[in-house]
Amino acid sequence: MAPRAHHPHAGRESRHPTYRRGARDRGTLLRGPGRVWRPHPPAPDDAVRVRGGRHGYPVPFRKPARRGGGRPLLRRRGERHRRGPRAQRRHRYRARRPRLRAVAAFLPRPPHRCRHRDGSRAHEQLHRRQRGAVPLSSRVAAPSRGVLARRAGALPHGHGVLDGRRAPRGARRAWRCAAAPRRGRPLRGVRAVRASPAGWKGAVVCGIFGAVSLSGAPLKHPDCIPAMAAALAHRGPDGERIVGHERARLGARRLAIMDLTTGDQPFQSPDGSIWMVCNGEIYNARELRHEGARAGYPFRSTGDIETIVPLYTRFGADSVSRLEGMFGLAVWDDAQRRLVLARDRAGEKPLFWTDVAGELRFASEIQALLVFPDQPRRVNHVAASLYAALGYVPAPHTMFSGISKLPQAHLMIADRAGVTVRRYWDPAAAATHPSRLEGPDGPAVLRTALLHAVERELMSDVPVGVFTSGGLDSSLLAAAAARVMAGEKIHTYSVKFTEPGYDESPHAEAVTHSIRTIHHVVTADDSALEHAFDHVTNSLAEPVGDPALLPTYLLADAARRDVKVVLSGEGADELFGGYPTYLGHKAAGLFQRLPGRRLIRRVVDRLPSSTGKVTFEFLLKQFVAAAELPSLERHLTWFGALGPGARAADTVPDVASLLTGFPHGDPLNRIMWLDFLTYLPDNLLVKVDRGTMLASIEARAPYLDREVMELALPASSAVKVRRLTTKAILKEAARGLVPAAVIRRRKRGLSVPVARWLNTGLRALADRHLGAPRLYRDAPTARLLAEHRSGQRNNARKLWPILMAELWAERWSVDV
């Protein structure tokens, strides 16, 4: 890089003897024998100085406050102090080498040979300024004591990570000392650790994991904790950190989004007795921080996640009800030997747990729990039956026997007395509140709440984008984001299918052009979708029956080049009545009064099938197949996988029990509430979280903001579905923000040409797994596949989830 002409010192650094060849290794305060030194990376253009030489590169520069040295004893008024030649040279080079900014310690380092002599010193300066000036020798040689102390023989070498930070495997690493404690506090088992090659970026953590012994015995497999971190590497590619002792260890993978300098997790209370890890975002962190500061809590970061620690210290497990955001969190109370797990109200962030002989383990994804050799890999037949009936697994079940999924809006408390799971937020209670959307001001109230939700969820220290499809939900989010950001360009992303009848990218481009975004179109041809299919089926330790996971991953993989956070429109259909099935429920009453219904069914069944997206023929066949069933069974049939013939007799009662406490006067609203409790968290949000996390970016859903949910839940179905208009109240709120053509468009969901694949590209795979299934031996998959191949009926919606489950069982060697 050529010297920057606009800087007065550009290109002059090589004059100082320190920069001569052979003298570049001076000033290594942190480096010891054998430690690797690396140069600093490019810094922002607005604050750089330029190194000379062949491999010149910019480093952070802070202009000194003054160049003058000490004040002379006698000097006339207005006379400038003059130094001698040696003093001038000394102070000239001192001014040219200011103290490095804190950000220098966190930026990634380029691999070229050019070295900066203060590279390691930047980390030491940062630690001294943030956490107290403790001598390096004292930090490294501090005696082990306290709850994080290493006990003789308790931990294997290399895994006694009492405050361990690791980088992704294969990365070039540099050594530095772990973070020192605040001044005057004892050090708790800190040792020298490896630094992330991406720099020590504190982060929004997108993968948490851990294991605790509730009996007090040492952990059986402490060496598996780093393997848990490796299994979640895609959720946090910026590194990892693990804390703990012989009875408990917690860790986190980092995706740097907020508080890029001091947001490293796990967080601890000042006395070291409370450890906390959290995956997600806390949107009311500012208010919680003010409360903690008034109570005298010494925060060590500026991010949102640490605010949970003082809240838990004051209110215990009940503090979770004070949090607003999306999160999956774990708190370990070492003094009480108690573990608390919690998920957000809508279920945006996942959290799984298992109890193996008194040792409780948890993780953001199931594959992190499978690294333990004593973890069974048996299929959960109850979950498999529900998956066949619904196309997804409702919480608390998972497809693995012995592994549970924490439901949305629930917390789990585990201690020596046992394990308790309870709800901390009740949507049924929210649904009984008076509705604020019924009157003439309803659209304005909803619009204000949505703008506020978008504003809160745009909170980030990195660029944010929006997934758009050209439909109302995503278009409204993009327009709201453009309004909130007021003049700043936002990135939007849509998918373009090459299959006729599936492509909606022209609608998305028209919307983004009207609101002036930087729009990106991602082509999803057969080659790209095949790559996504292979990656998804080989990576996830749970079957995801929604084929829209594939284009979601492709969108996220393309967006990661520009942004680390995207807004997505999940939740709008369930909260505001957007699915065509809701119109079907209203039409079912009319169909039941028609004469000659049997003849109508015969005629409809003989209609030719199509492999198109969602054709009229497909919707008509779905409608007449279940129009005369009771409302709940009808709905599960329309959304199910194998249809009414293969549904277990107790499926409907089990699902109906979730509606306990909801009002009974509005049958259509009860269907929407059921989708909010099951289809949304256990299918749609699983698709979005796994699809985006596989690409290492984070998705946020403003429609699932607490204020928006508590506005929508008590609103009557008449406000949401008016005659043949779905999402009526949302469309009124969107007027003036999005083009009228978007409001009038019929809903078309994100889908892929699965029906054609089963006959072409996936034909051999489908024949092997659906012709003779191993997991679903008694299911009529062979007959359904034959009907599909002959064109008699489009059974792709029923066959795809079963194919994904069969591939899952084979990939993870599940005992069926």
Secondary structure, DSSP 8 states (H G I E B T S, - for coil): ----TTSTTTT-GGGSGGGSTT-TT---SS--TT----------TTSEEE--STT--EEE----S----S--SS--TT------HHHHHHHHHHHHS----GGGGTS----SS---TTHHHHHHHHHHHHH----HHHHHH----STT---TTTS-TT---TEEEE--TT----EEE-----TTS---S--EEE--TT-----EEEEEEEEEETTS---S-GGGHHHHHHHTGGG-BT-EEEEE-SSEEEEEEEE--S-TTT--SSEE-TTS-EEEEEEEEETTHHHHHHHHHHTT-----SSSGGGHHHHHHHHGGGGGGG--EEEEEEEEETTTTEEEEEE-SS--S--EEEEETTEEEEESSGGGTTTSTT---BB-HHHHHHHHHHSS--TT--SBTTEEE--TTEEEEEETTEEEEEESS-HHHHHTS--SSSSTTHHHHHHHHHHHHHHHHT--SS-EEEE--SSHHHHHHHHHHHHHHTT---EEEEEEESSTTT--HHHHHHHHHHHT-EEEEEEE-HHHHHHHHHHHHHH-SS----TTHHHHHHHHHHHTTT-SEEE--TTHHHHHT-SHHHHHHHHHHHHHT-S-HHHHHHHHHTS----SSS-HHHHHHHHHHHTTS-HHHHHHHHH-SS-GGGS-TTHHHHHHGGGTTS-SS-HHHHHHHHHHHTHIIIIIHHHHHHHHHTTT-EEE-GGGSHHHHHHHTTS-HHHH-BTTBSSHHHHHHHBTTB-HHHHHS--------HHHHTTTTTHHHHHHHHHS-SS-TTS-HHHHHHHHHHTS---HHHHHHHHHHHHHHHHTT-B-
